[in-house]
Amino acid sequence: MKRDTLIVINPNSSQTVTNGIKAAVDPLRKFGTPIRCLTLAEGPPGIESQRQADLTIAPMLKLAAAQKDAAGYVIACFGDPGLHALRDQTTLPVIGIQEAAVMTALTLGQRFGVIAILPASIPRHLRAFGAMGVSNRLAGDRALGLGVADLSDPEQSLAAMITVGKRLRDTDGADVLIMGCAGMAQYRRTLEDKLGLPVVEPCQAAVAMAMGHIALNLSHKGTSDA
């Protein structure tokens, strides 16, 4: 079987979140690489803690290995659970949405702000930013106080995101924002309009990066086996 498809894995079990990811990345299909978005049935309804994130790694690795037409992978959870484990498993490109979102934000502004879902999410974000060496570019990381399931309520979610976005912009000095959860994708354009800042949707950033890696045959282990 020809390896020509970018596999986007949602490590939680919410099909609603996966549908939102699919809609977010649809504009990138015009570049010609097939994209398939998968839901991890064994995952929790929403990943809101480090423990939940870590428990998804083993079943996610199994799901990834079963995709015989894969040309690359995107891990569609902000926190990038299993990113390095999947890179150990394959020579194909593997992109995490958190890492890709930060790298994209650094090209759009000097100081980035993150809209997190819950306060419990912030410590794992900060650990990741420290490991990436970008903490000095972080303006702030503020939580909505909403769980993943709550993000399906447009009125409540958008109002909270605007409020938090304004604090990141006006109090923390962010000049670019990152949406800190894959479930926020549908609100990106409205948030940009309301806040007047570039807003990075992490699934879009990761898929765009992965497609570039596939086109150029780039891999963390040198030339990929695609």
C-alpha positions in Angstrom: 0.0 0.0 0.0 1.3 3.4 -0.9 2.2 5.6 2.0 0.6 8.9 1.0 -1.8 9.9 3.8 -1.3 12.3 6.8 -2.8 10.7 9.8 -4.2 13.1 12.5 -4.9 11.3 15.8 -7.2 12.8 18.4 -6.0 11.0 21.6 -9.4 11.6 23.3 -12.6 9.7 22.6 -14.7 12.6 21.6 -15.9 12.4 18.0 -17.1 16.0 18.3 -13.5 17.1 18.9 -12.3 15.1 15.9 -15.0 16.6 13.7 -13.8 20.0 14.8 -10.2 19.1 13.9 -11.3 17.8 10.5 -13.1 21.1 9.8 -10.1 23.1 10.9 -7.7 21.3 8.6 -10.0 21.1 5.6 -8.5 24.3 4.0 -5.1 22.5 3.8 -6.5 19.6 1.7 -6.0 21.8 -1.4 -2.3 21.1 -1.2 -3.0 17.5 -2.3 -1.9 15.4 0.6 -4.8 13.2 1.8 -5.6 13.8 5.5 -7.4 11.3 7.7 -8.5 12.3 11.2 -8.9 9.5 13.7 -10.4 9.3 17.2 -8.8 7.2 19.9 -11.6 5.1 21.2 -9.6 4.1 24.3 -9.0 7.7 25.3 -10.9 9.8 27.9 -13.7 12.2 26.7 -11.2 15.0 27.2 -7.6 15.2 28.1 -7.3 17.6 31.0 -4.4 16.3 33.1 -1.0 14.8 32.7 -2.2 11.4 33.9 -5.0 11.3 31.3 -2.5 12.3 28.6 0.0 9.7 29.6 -2.6 6.9 29.6 -3.4 7.5 26.0 0.2 6.8 24.8 0.1 3.0 24.5 -3.2 2.8 22.6 -2.2 5.7 20.4 1.0 4.0 19.3 -1.0 0.9 18.4 -3.5 2.9 16.4 -0.7 4.7 14.6 1.1 1.5 13.7 -2.2 0.1 12.1 -2.3 2.9 9.5 -0.5 1.2 6.7 -0.9 4.1 4.3 0.6 6.7 6.7 3.1 9.2 5.3 3.3 11.1 8.6 1.4 11.7 11.8 0.0 14.6 13.8 -0.8 14.1 17.5 -3.8 16.4 18.0 -3.7 17.1 21.7 -2.2 20.3 23.2 0.4 18.7 25.4 1.7 16.4 22.7 1.2 13.1 24.6 3.4 10.3 23.1 5.2 12.6 20.7 8.7 11.2 21.4 7.4 7.6 21.8 5.8 7.8 18.3 9.0 9.2 16.9 10.8 6.2 18.4 8.3 3.9 16.7 8.6 5.3 13.2 10.9 7.1 10.8 7.9 9.0 9.3 7.4 12.7 10.2 5.6 13.1 13.6 4.3 16.5 14.6 2.7 17.5 17.9 0.2 20.3 17.8 1.6 22.1 20.8 5.2 22.2 19.5 4.0 23.2 16.0 1.7 26.0 17.4 4.6 27.5 19.5 7.0 27.4 16.5 4.4 29.0 14.3 3.6 31.7 16.9 7.2 32.7 17.1 7.1 33.6 13.4 4.1 35.9 14.0 4.9 37.8 17.1 7.5 38.5 19.8 5.6 37.2 22.9 2.9 34.5 22.7 0.0 34.0 25.0 -1.8 30.7 25.5 -5.5 30.2 26.1 -5.7 27.1 28.2 -8.8 25.1 29.1 -8.3 24.5 32.8 -5.8 25.7 35.4 -4.6 22.0 35.8 -3.4 22.2 32.1 -1.0 25.1 32.6 1.8 23.2 34.5 2.2 20.7 31.7 2.3 23.5 29.2 5.0 25.3 31.1 7.1 22.1 31.4 6.9 21.8 27.6 7.8 25.4 27.0 10.8 25.1 29.3 11.9 22.0 27.5 11.6 23.8 24.2 13.6 26.8 25.5 11.0 29.3 24.7 9.8 30.4 28.2 11.4 33.9 27.7 9.0 34.4 24.7 5.9 33.4 26.7 3.7 36.4 27.7 1.2 34.3 29.7 -0.8 31.1 29.9 -4.4 31.7 31.2 -7.2 29.2 31.7 -10.8 29.5 30.6 -12.0 27.4 33.4 -13.9 25.2 30.9 -13.4 21.5 30.2 -13.1 20.0 26.7 -16.8 19.1 26.6 -17.8 22.7 27.5 -16.1 24.0 24.4 -19.0 22.7 22.3 -21.1 25.6 23.7 -20.3 28.4 21.3 -21.7 31.3 23.3 -20.1 30.4 26.6 -16.8 29.4 25.0 -16.3 32.4 22.7 -17.2 34.8 25.5 -14.6 33.2 27.8 -12.0 33.1 25.1 -12.4 36.8 24.3 -12.1 37.7 28.0 -9.0 35.6 28.5 -7.5 36.8 25.1 -7.9 40.4 26.2 -6.1 39.8 29.4 -3.2 38.1 27.6 -3.1 41.0 25.2 -3.6 43.9 27.6 -2.2 42.7 30.9 0.5 40.2 29.8 1.6 41.9 26.6 1.0 39.0 24.2 1.1 40.0 20.5 0.1 36.6 19.2 -2.2 34.0 20.8 -2.3 30.2 20.7 -5.5 28.3 21.2 -4.5 25.7 23.9 -6.8 22.9 22.9 -7.8 21.0 19.7 -11.4 21.6 20.6 -11.2 25.4 20.1 -10.7 25.3 16.3 -14.1 26.7 15.2 -13.5 30.0 17.1 -10.2 31.1 15.6 -11.5 33.6 13.0 -13.9 35.3 15.3 -11.3 35.5 18.0 -8.8 37.2 15.6 -11.5 39.7 14.6 -12.4 40.5 18.2 -8.9 40.9 19.5 -7.0 42.2 16.5 -4.1 39.7 17.0 -3.0 36.7 15.0 -4.4 33.5 16.5 -2.7 30.2 15.9 -4.9 27.1 15.8 -2.6 24.3 16.7 -4.1 21.6 14.5 -3.8 23.8 11.4 -0.2 24.7 12.4 0.8 21.0 12.9 -0.9 19.8 9.7 0.8 22.5 7.6 4.2 21.6 9.1 3.7 17.9 8.6 2.7 18.4 5.0 5.9 20.3 4.4 7.9 17.5 6.0 6.2 14.9 3.8 6.7 16.9 0.6 10.4 17.4 1.4 10.9 13.9 2.8 12.1 15.3 6.1 12.2 13.1 9.3 13.6 13.2 12.8 15.6 10.2 11.8 16.9 11.5 8.5 15.2 10.4 5.3 11.8 8.8 6.1 10.7 5.4 4.9 7.6 6.8 3.1 
